[in-house]
Amino acid sequence: MEDQEMQLKVRRVTDKFTESMYVLANEPSVALYRLQEHVRRSLPELVQHKTDMQSWEEQSQGAIYTVEYACSAVKSMTNSSMYFKNIDSLLRQAISMKEQISSSQGRCNWPHHPPPDTPAVWSFILFVFIL
């Protein structure tokens, strides 16, 4: 009887050992299966996130370009104040010369010369002084 009990105990131990070995041997494949299952479920969502991020990046780059262009335009406008001051000075000189020409023509009283109040004369005076 002891032999039978011993054989039964040995059989249980070997069965448990075999079952444990089987679980250990198959565990990595189960883990890999679970990993594959997880990737298969989450990959489409990750791809969608990636395309969304790329779209947002393109929109951001466009906005950044627009802001940089606007900043450069504002900087160039601040640098153009010198040119506007020059134009103002030239216009004042043109007005002064026009007044001098008008006063000298008033003294000469030459009726056959028209006064330089025509738009063509003003255009010519501005053109000469701007250049």
Rosetta silent file (secondary structure, phi, psi, omega in degrees, C-alpha in Angstrom):
SEQUENCE: MEDQEMQLKVRRVTDKFTESMYVLANEPSVALYRLQEHVRRSLPELVQHKTDMQSWEEQSQGAIYTVEYACSAVKSMTNSSMYFKNIDSLLRQAISMKEQISSSQGRCNWPHHPPPDTPAVWSFILFVFIL
SCORE:     score description
SCORE:     0.000 S_00000001
   1 L     0.000  -36.211  178.080    0.000    0.000    0.000 S_00000001
   2 H   -63.270  -36.269  178.277    2.807    2.291    0.701 S_00000001
   3 H   -65.367  -40.039  179.990    4.083    1.797   -2.794 S_00000001
   4 H   -67.846  -40.529  176.720    0.768    2.728   -4.253 S_00000001
   5 H   -64.339  -42.299  179.729    0.552    5.836   -2.060 S_00000001
   6 H   -64.470  -42.962  178.704    4.069    6.724   -2.959 S_00000001
   7 H   -64.242  -37.800  178.590    3.363    6.209   -6.637 S_00000001
   8 H   -65.698  -42.689  178.677    0.237    8.368   -6.341 S_00000001
   9 H   -65.547  -43.271  178.507    2.191   11.136   -4.618 S_00000001
  10 H   -62.309  -42.825  179.856    4.960   10.911   -7.184 S_00000001
  11 H   -61.370  -42.718  178.152    2.374   10.992   -9.963 S_00000001
  12 H   -63.400  -44.045  179.673    0.759   14.139   -8.469 S_00000001
  13 H   -62.720  -44.991 -179.436    4.119   15.841   -8.092 S_00000001
  14 H   -67.639  -35.945  176.819    5.122   14.972  -11.638 S_00000001
  15 H   -64.465  -45.111  178.075    1.732   16.132  -12.969 S_00000001
  16 H   -63.617  -41.779  178.568    2.028   19.437  -11.126 S_00000001
  17 H   -63.052  -43.874  178.816    5.611   19.792  -12.296 S_00000001
  18 H   -63.420  -42.369  178.772    4.574   19.035  -15.902 S_00000001
  19 H   -64.254  -41.911  177.830    1.716   21.534  -15.670 S_00000001
  20 H   -62.963  -43.509  178.343    4.042   24.197  -14.266 S_00000001
  21 H   -63.398  -39.170  179.642    6.570   23.561  -17.022 S_00000001
  22 H   -64.525  -43.853  178.619    3.819   23.779  -19.629 S_00000001
  23 H   -63.760  -44.978  178.926    2.589   27.120  -18.224 S_00000001
  24 H   -63.774  -38.192 -178.543    6.137   28.485  -18.062 S_00000001
  25 H   -69.620  -34.385 -177.002    6.878   27.297  -21.579 S_00000001
  26 H   -93.230   -9.325 -177.279    3.745   28.868  -23.017 S_00000001
  27 H   -60.987  -45.267  178.634    3.758   32.078  -20.985 S_00000001
  28 H   -60.228  -37.680  179.999    6.002   34.084  -23.361 S_00000001
  29 H   -69.238  -34.482  176.547    3.783   33.225  -26.300 S_00000001
  30 H   -66.352  -42.012  178.583    0.708   34.288  -24.327 S_00000001
  31 H   -63.475  -42.460  178.253    2.438   37.551  -23.432 S_00000001
  32 H   -66.121  -36.529  177.102    3.396   38.118  -27.039 S_00000001
  33 H   -63.466  -45.428  178.707   -0.154   37.357  -28.120 S_00000001
  34 H   -62.608  -40.161  177.818   -1.507   39.877  -25.620 S_00000001
  35 H   -63.515  -44.879  178.253    1.040   42.431  -26.823 S_00000001
  36 H   -62.126  -41.503  178.774    0.067   41.833  -30.444 S_00000001
  37 H   -62.041  -43.688  178.898   -3.592   42.154  -29.514 S_00000001
  38 H   -62.673  -45.331 -179.988   -2.916   45.447  -27.741 S_00000001
  39 H   -62.667  -42.984 -179.524   -0.944   46.832  -30.703 S_00000001
  40 H   -62.288  -36.525  178.656   -3.661   45.803  -33.125 S_00000001
  41 H   -76.291  -39.628 -172.738   -6.285   47.624  -31.056 S_00000001
  42 H   -91.500  -17.040 -176.308   -4.297   50.785  -30.323 S_00000001
  43 H   -61.888  -45.697  179.135   -2.414   51.246  -33.614 S_00000001
  44 H   -59.272  -38.850  178.081   -5.264   52.839  -35.623 S_00000001
  45 H   -65.551  -41.575  178.120   -5.819   55.396  -32.874 S_00000001
  46 H   -64.351  -38.947  177.589   -2.092   56.171  -32.753 S_00000001
  47 H   -63.564  -41.779  178.634   -1.991   56.606  -36.530 S_00000001
  48 H   -62.749  -42.711  177.230   -4.926   59.008  -36.320 S_00000001
  49 H   -61.211  -40.721 -179.687   -3.149   60.992  -33.593 S_00000001
  50 H   -63.791  -45.314  179.778   -0.023   61.151  -35.747 S_00000001
  51 H   -65.880  -37.352  175.972   -1.902   62.484  -38.779 S_00000001
  52 H   -61.774  -44.361 -179.860   -3.692   65.031  -36.575 S_00000001
  53 H   -64.007  -39.530  178.158   -0.373   66.194  -35.149 S_00000001
  54 H   -64.866  -40.179  177.531    1.130   66.528  -38.633 S_00000001
  55 H   -63.860  -44.593  178.660   -1.854   68.595  -39.740 S_00000001
  56 H   -64.447  -35.949  178.063   -1.560   70.828  -36.679 S_00000001
  57 H   -64.337  -43.040  178.466    2.158   71.205  -37.316 S_00000001
  58 H   -62.590  -43.594  178.491    1.503   72.355  -40.890 S_00000001
  59 H   -63.814  -39.963  179.238   -1.100   74.849  -39.681 S_00000001
  60 H   -64.913  -42.192  178.881    1.278   76.073  -36.989 S_00000001
  61 H   -61.885  -40.140  177.219    4.092   76.512  -39.506 S_00000001
  62 H   -63.124  -42.731  178.642    1.757   78.562  -41.697 S_00000001
  63 H   -66.027  -40.134  178.533    0.747   80.746  -38.758 S_00000001
  64 H   -62.604  -43.097  178.472    4.381   81.180  -37.715 S_00000001
  65 H   -61.405  -42.410  179.771    5.298   82.242  -41.252 S_00000001
  66 H   -62.974  -43.749 -179.752    2.435   84.756  -41.270 S_00000001
  67 H   -66.002  -42.373  178.861    3.480   86.229  -37.922 S_00000001
  68 H   -63.383  -39.805  178.652    7.140   86.458  -38.972 S_00000001
  69 H   -64.836  -41.428  178.526    6.126   88.170  -42.221 S_00000001
  70 H   -64.732  -40.185  178.166    3.954   90.646  -40.293 S_00000001
  71 H   -63.501  -42.748  178.907    6.807   91.357  -37.872 S_00000001
  72 H   -66.058  -34.674  177.323    9.213   92.039  -40.720 S_00000001
  73 H   -65.602  -41.827  178.600    6.625   94.361  -42.325 S_00000001
  74 H   -65.462  -40.837  178.211    6.256   96.293  -39.064 S_00000001
  75 H   -63.109  -41.250  179.380   10.037   96.543  -38.709 S_00000001
  76 H   -67.904  -30.875  176.836   10.377   97.838  -42.248 S_00000001
  77 H   -67.763  -38.591  178.303    7.639  100.385  -41.522 S_00000001
  78 H   -67.950  -32.609  177.629    9.557  101.680  -38.515 S_00000001
  79 H   -74.244  -18.527 -177.217   12.669  101.946  -40.671 S_00000001
  80 L   -83.231   -3.974  179.312   10.736  103.922  -43.306 S_00000001
  81 H   -59.604  -32.896  177.918   10.184  106.903  -41.000 S_00000001
  82 H   -61.564  -41.523 -179.434   13.426  108.349  -42.323 S_00000001
  83 H   -67.978  -38.997  178.026   12.014  108.285  -45.856 S_00000001
  84 H   -65.835  -37.533  176.067    8.783  109.949  -44.761 S_00000001
  85 H   -63.919  -39.781  178.025   10.754  112.716  -43.043 S_00000001
  86 H   -63.890  -43.404  178.047   12.741  113.183  -46.246 S_00000001
  87 H   -62.559  -42.601  178.034    9.520  113.389  -48.281 S_00000001
  88 H   -59.425  -45.289  178.973    8.108  115.911  -45.806 S_00000001
  89 H   -61.994  -43.340  179.979   11.232  118.032  -46.131 S_00000001
  90 H   -66.516  -37.125  176.713   11.116  117.879  -49.916 S_00000001
  91 H   -65.144  -40.502  177.574    7.441  118.845  -49.963 S_00000001
  92 H   -63.075  -41.300  177.224    8.153  121.832  -47.729 S_00000001
  93 H   -63.717  -40.715  179.803   10.961  122.854  -50.077 S_00000001
  94 H   -64.151  -41.637  178.041    8.644  122.464  -53.069 S_00000001
  95 H   -63.770  -43.012  178.560    5.982  124.635  -51.417 S_00000001
  96 H   -61.832  -44.504  178.965    8.604  127.238  -50.577 S_00000001
  97 H   -64.475  -39.540  178.296    9.905  127.252  -54.163 S_00000001
  98 H   -61.569  -42.818  178.442    6.356  127.483  -55.486 S_00000001
  99 H   -64.441  -39.305  177.363    5.736  130.522  -53.279 S_00000001
 100 H   -64.113  -42.693  178.931    9.005  132.062  -54.482 S_00000001
 101 H   -64.601  -42.604  179.503    8.047  131.427  -58.117 S_00000001
 102 H   -63.079  -43.004 -179.340    4.572  132.856  -57.524 S_00000001
 103 H   -69.119  -36.886  179.078    5.951  135.981  -55.845 S_00000001
 104 H   -70.605  -34.307  177.287    8.587  136.516  -58.576 S_00000001
 105 H   -72.050  -32.212  177.614    5.960  136.134  -61.310 S_00000001
 106 H   -66.047  -32.944  179.673    3.721  138.548  -59.468 S_00000001
 107 H   -76.610  -34.316 -177.047    6.524  141.149  -59.587 S_00000001
 108 H   -75.456  -34.073 -177.831    7.294  140.577  -63.278 S_00000001
 109 L    53.974   48.903  175.061    3.643  140.807  -64.398 S_00000001
 110 L   -90.354  108.050 -175.249    4.205  138.882  -67.554 S_00000001
 111 L   -73.910  -21.887 -177.097    0.712  138.066  -68.733 S_00000001
 112 L   -79.736   -5.558  176.511    1.778  135.637  -71.398 S_00000001
 113 L  -102.911  121.010  178.641    3.201  133.145  -68.809 S_00000001
 114 L   -72.372  149.922  178.114    0.573  131.064  -66.970 S_00000001
 115 L   -67.554  151.293 -177.006    1.070  130.644  -63.209 S_00000001
 116 L   -80.284   41.083  179.393    2.577  127.329  -62.118 S_00000001
 117 L   -93.050    3.420 -179.358   -0.611  126.246  -60.348 S_00000001
 118 L   -75.370  151.294 -179.555   -1.401  123.540  -62.870 S_00000001
 119 H   -61.079  -30.268  179.901   -1.240  119.895  -61.727 S_00000001
 120 H   -64.337  -39.714  179.277    1.453  119.151  -64.312 S_00000001
 121 H   -66.194  -44.004  178.289    3.808  121.672  -62.730 S_00000001
 122 H   -61.039  -42.418  178.535    3.170  120.257  -59.255 S_00000001
 123 H   -61.198  -42.775  179.752    3.803  116.737  -60.526 S_00000001
 124 H   -64.577  -42.879 -179.068    7.047  117.853  -62.127 S_00000001
 125 H   -62.959  -47.072  179.701    8.195  119.660  -58.953 S_00000001
 126 H   -63.031  -41.691 -179.393    7.410  116.588  -56.788 S_00000001
 127 H   -62.073  -43.156 -178.772    9.061  114.265  -59.270 S_00000001
 128 H   -66.262  -42.150 -175.875   12.248  116.349  -59.360 S_00000001
 129 H   -77.292  -27.224  178.675   12.479  116.657  -55.578 S_00000001
 130 H   -73.283  -36.232  178.319   11.733  113.013  -54.845 S_00000001
 131 L   -71.146    0.000    0.000   14.502  111.867  -57.132 S_00000001
